[in-house]
């Protein structure tokens, strides 16, 4: 199993929201990751998206989990936005297949870190995204 994984907004929303699909799956994944000391990483766009989608007080509980080290938030410089925009342009074919900033930041982070295992509910999107060297994501 994973020793390092990236985390998209969807699993965070599922784990912390009320009556969410796949809530028990992601709660179990986060518990396993904590017990086995996986290195979990995400980006600020994913945290912002999850915080926006969660209602109070669940969003505050999630933010306290992040603050307590539940997941590392990988910082990036504003110069990193240019390659993210390139990714968004590359993977936006139609309005239904639009890559958003959160997804672009995770693809960028995967290329930067070499971590290709990802917790995401966006299976369709992350199945088509590729790293610069052609590697695919392994969806957990």
C-alpha positions as CSV (number, residue, x, y, z in Angstrom):
1,X,0.0,0.0,0.0
2,X,1.0,3.6,-0.1
3,X,3.6,5.2,2.0
4,X,3.0,8.6,0.3
5,X,-0.1,9.9,-1.4
6,X,-1.6,13.1,-2.7
7,X,-5.0,14.1,-1.5
8,X,-7.7,15.9,-3.6
9,X,-10.5,18.0,-2.2
10,X,-13.2,15.3,-2.7
11,X,-11.9,12.8,-0.2
12,X,-11.5,15.5,2.4
13,X,-15.1,16.7,1.8
14,X,-16.3,13.0,2.0
15,X,-14.4,12.4,5.3
16,X,-15.6,15.5,7.0
17,X,-19.0,16.3,5.5
18,X,-22.3,15.0,6.7
19,X,-24.0,12.1,4.8
20,X,-21.3,12.0,2.1
21,X,-20.8,9.2,-0.4
22,X,-17.7,7.2,0.4
23,X,-17.3,8.9,3.8
24,X,-16.4,5.6,5.6
25,X,-13.9,4.7,2.8
26,X,-12.0,7.9,3.1
27,X,-12.3,8.1,6.9
28,X,-10.7,4.6,7.0
29,X,-8.0,5.6,4.5
30,X,-7.1,8.7,6.6
31,X,-7.0,6.5,9.7
32,X,-4.8,3.9,8.0
33,X,-2.5,6.7,6.7
34,X,-2.2,8.0,10.2
35,X,-1.5,4.6,11.8
36,X,1.0,3.7,9.1
37,X,2.5,7.2,9.0
38,X,2.0,7.8,5.3
39,X,3.2,11.1,4.0
40,X,-0.1,12.8,2.8
41,X,0.2,16.0,0.8
42,X,-2.2,18.4,-0.9
43,X,-2.2,22.0,-2.0
44,X,-3.9,25.2,-0.8
45,X,-6.3,25.2,-3.8
46,X,-7.6,21.8,-2.6
47,X,-7.9,23.0,1.0
48,X,-9.8,26.1,-0.1
49,X,-12.1,24.0,-2.3
50,X,-12.8,21.6,0.5
51,X,-13.4,24.4,3.0
52,X,-15.8,26.0,0.6
53,X,-17.8,22.8,0.0
54,X,-18.1,21.9,3.7
55,X,-20.6,23.7,5.9
56,X,-19.7,25.0,9.3
57,X,-18.7,23.4,11.7
58,X,-17.4,20.6,9.5
59,X,-15.2,23.0,7.6
60,X,-13.6,24.2,10.8
61,X,-13.1,20.6,12.0
62,X,-11.3,19.8,8.7
63,X,-9.1,22.9,9.0
64,X,-8.1,21.9,12.5
65,X,-7.2,18.5,11.2
66,X,-5.0,20.1,8.6
67,X,-3.5,22.4,11.2
68,X,-2.8,19.3,13.4
69,X,-0.8,17.7,10.6
70,X,-3.5,15.4,9.1
71,X,-2.2,16.3,5.7
72,X,0.8,18.5,4.7
73,X,-0.1,21.4,2.5
74,X,2.6,21.9,-0.1
75,X,3.3,25.5,-0.8
76,X,4.2,26.8,-4.3
77,X,5.4,30.0,-5.6
78,X,3.4,32.3,-7.9
79,X,5.8,31.4,-10.7
80,X,4.4,27.8,-10.5
81,X,1.1,29.1,-11.7
82,X,2.4,29.3,-15.3
83,X,2.9,25.6,-15.7
84,X,-0.4,25.0,-13.9
85,X,-2.2,27.2,-16.4
86,X,-0.4,25.2,-19.2
87,X,-1.9,22.0,-17.7
88,X,-5.3,23.6,-17.4
89,X,-5.1,24.6,-21.1
90,X,-3.9,21.1,-22.1
91,X,-6.7,19.2,-20.2
92,X,-9.6,21.5,-20.9
93,X,-11.3,20.1,-24.0
94,X,-14.9,20.9,-23.2
95,X,-16.7,22.5,-20.2
96,X,-17.4,18.9,-19.0
97,X,-13.7,18.1,-19.1
98,X,-12.3,21.3,-17.6
99,X,-9.3,21.0,-15.4
100,X,-9.5,23.4,-12.4
101,X,-6.7,24.9,-10.4
102,X,-7.0,22.3,-7.6
103,X,-6.4,19.5,-10.1
104,X,-3.7,21.3,-11.9
105,X,-1.9,22.0,-8.6
106,X,-2.0,18.2,-7.8
107,X,-0.6,17.2,-11.2
108,X,2.1,19.9,-10.7
109,X,2.9,18.5,-7.2
110,X,3.0,14.9,-8.5
111,X,5.5,16.0,-11.2
112,X,7.5,17.9,-8.6
113,X,7.5,15.2,-5.9
114,X,7.3,12.0,-7.9
115,X,4.3,10.8,-5.9
116,X,1.7,9.3,-8.2
117,X,-0.6,7.7,-5.7
118,X,-3.7,9.9,-5.1
119,X,-6.9,9.9,-3.1
120,X,-9.5,11.3,-5.4
121,X,-13.1,10.9,-6.3
122,X,-12.4,12.4,-9.7
123,X,-11.5,9.0,-11.2
124,X,-12.4,10.1,-14.8
125,X,-10.2,13.1,-14.7
126,X,-7.2,11.7,-12.9
127,X,-7.3,8.6,-15.1
128,X,-6.6,10.9,-18.1
129,X,-4.0,13.2,-16.5
130,X,-0.4,12.3,-17.1
131,X,2.9,13.5,-15.6
132,X,5.5,15.1,-18.0
133,X,7.3,11.7,-18.3
134,X,4.0,10.0,-19.2
135,X,3.3,8.2,-15.9
136,X,-0.3,7.8,-14.9
137,X,-1.8,8.3,-11.4
138,X,-2.6,5.3,-9.2
139,X,-6.0,6.1,-7.7
140,X,-6.5,4.9,-4.1
